[in-house]
Amino acid sequence: MSILNVLMTSERAFVAVDTLAQDAVTGETSEGAKLLLIPQHNIVVAARGSGQFFLRVYQLCLEASFRKAFSIEQIMREVGPVMDQLWPQYVQAAQDANMNLDQLQSEIVVVGWSKAQGQIVGTAYAKSTVEQPTHVAELVGGIAAPGQPLRDLPDSFHPDAILAAGRRQAEYVNAEEGRHVAGGRIIAAFLQRGEAIVRDLGAV
């Protein structure tokens, strides 16, 4: 499990992730894209958990963004049901690969500019079992995952503070898991009306 942080106001937001990726079968590590843009609509889709599952959800979001009447509100309503629809296929693929099903989980956020509301909006989604529907929650102010190591830190949009928070979280989650599950570099997308910028903030 890796790092996923969001901080939002009505006018701007950042979404930050680490880049450590690990092949579930071989254990081989690499750098993965856990944060991707839908730039024509000022939207970020990001995740922690399964990279392959995230990429499939992102692909469907990107395809939906080509609709003539596309809106972020529409896509935020659709992501939860899409995750529920895709999850059995993901579980079956994990079984075929002899993966530990207890480790299957995905947390995804969609954050961006709402033309209808004239402000930044966001929604978080969490999925771990076939039996339970995707948990969907409106993002108010943001989210930090894992949040425990950041409880005494003030919120900040400054890149140095975002990087420092990611380093603290990586140390925490790696200790909790007893293995290296977060690391690489911290990548952050900064959003406001008419602008979406992705920055590499530095090594974890």
N, C-alpha and C positions, 0 to 999 in steps of 0.2 A: 504494500500500500504506500502511496506516495503523497505528495503535497498538492493542495488545491486551496488557494486563497482568493477571496473576492472582497473588495471594498467599494461601496457605492454611495454616491449622493444623487440628487436629482439631475445634476449637470455632468457628472463624470464618474468613471469607474476604472478600476484595474482588476485584471484576472491574472494570477501568477501560479505557475506550476514548476516542478522540477522536470528533468529530462531523462532520468534513469529508467531504462526499459530492460526487462528480463524475459527471455524465452521460457515459457512455463514448462516446456518439456525438457530442453537441454540445460537450462539454467544460464545460458550465455547472456551477457549483458551488452547493452548498446544504448544509444540515445534515441528517444522516441518523441514524436509530436503529440503532446497531450493537450495542446491548445491550438485551435485553428480558427481562421476568420471566415465570415461571410461578408466580405468588405463592402459590397455594394449596398448593404443594409446596416452597416456599423454594428455587426453582431459578432460575439465571440462564443464559441462552443468549446468547453474544456472538460477534463475528466481526471479522475484518479481511479485506479482499478484496472480492469482489462483494457489493454490498448486496442485489441482487435474489435471488441464490442464497441468501443468508443468510435473507431474509424467507420464502422458500419452505420452507426447513428448519425455521425457527421455527414456521411455521404448522402443519406436520405434528407437531412436538413438542407444541404447544399442544393440537391435536386429540387426540393420544394421552393427554394429561394428564387427559382426562375419563373415561378408563377406570376401572372400579370397582377393579381390582387394580393400578393404576398404581404404579410405583416408579422412582426415579432410576436404579437399576441397569438396569432394563429399557430405559429410553430411551437410556441411554448405549450399550447394546449395539446399538440400532437405528439410531443416527445415521450410523454409517459406511456400512452397506449402503444407507441412504436416499440419501446423497450420491453413491454410485456409481450408483444408479439414475437420479438426476436429472441427473447431469453431461452425458450425451450431448445432452439437450434444451437445456442451457445452452450447450454448444458450438455446436449448430445455430443457436440464436438469435443468438449472437455472429457466426457466419459470415454470417447473413442481414443483420446490421447492419454488415458489413464491418469488424468489430473485429479488432485484432491478437490472434491466439490465444495468442501467447507471454505475454501479460499476464493470461491467465485463471488465477486461483488463488483458493482460499478456505481460510481457517483459522478453525475454529469451536471454541468451548469450551462445555462444559456443566458447571456447578458448582452444588452445592447440598447440602442436608441429607439424609442417608440415615437413614431411620427404622430400617432393618434393622441398620445398623452403628452408629448412634448417634453419627455424626460427619459432618463436611464431607467430600465426595468430589468428584472432578472428572475429566474426560477431555478431551483435545485431539484435534482431527481436522484433517488437511491434505489438500487435493486440488488437483491441477493438470493431470492428464492422464486421458484415457479409459482408456489401456492399463494404468495402475497403479492398484491399489485404494487407497482412502482410507487414509492413514497414521493409525493410532489409537494414542494413548499415554495411559496413566494419568497424571494430574497429581499429582506428589509435591512439595509445597512451593509449586508455582506455575509460572508461565511469564512471560517478558518478551519481547515481540516489537515492535520489534527489541530484542535483548538487549545488543548491543555497547556502546551508550553508558551502560549501567547497571552495568557490571562492577565499578566501584569504589565503588558506592553500597550502603549497608546496606539490608536489607529493612525496610520500615516500613508500618504501617497508618495513619499520620497523614495526614490529607487534604492538608496542605501538601507533604509529601514525595511523595505520589502525583502531585500537580500538577507539582511540580518535575521529577519523572522523566519525565512526559509531555512537558513542554516540551523537555527534553534530547533525548528520542527524536524528536520532531517535527523539530527542527533537524537531527538526524543523517539521518533517512530522506529529508527533502526535499533535502539536499545529495547523498545517494547517488543519488537518482532524477533529480536535475537539474530537478525541477519540484515544485510544491506538491501533495503527496499526503497530508499529514497536517496537521491544524490544527483550527480551530473552537474547541471547548471540550472539557474533560476531564470525562466523566461516569463516575461510579463507583457500583457496587452493593455494599453491605455486607451480608453474610449471617451469620446465626448461627441457632441453633435457635429457631424460632418468629418469626423476624424477617427481613425483606428490605427494605432502604432504598436508594433511588437518590438520589444527590446530584450537583448540578452544582458542580464544584470550581473552575471558573474558566476563563478564556480561555487558549488555548495561546499 
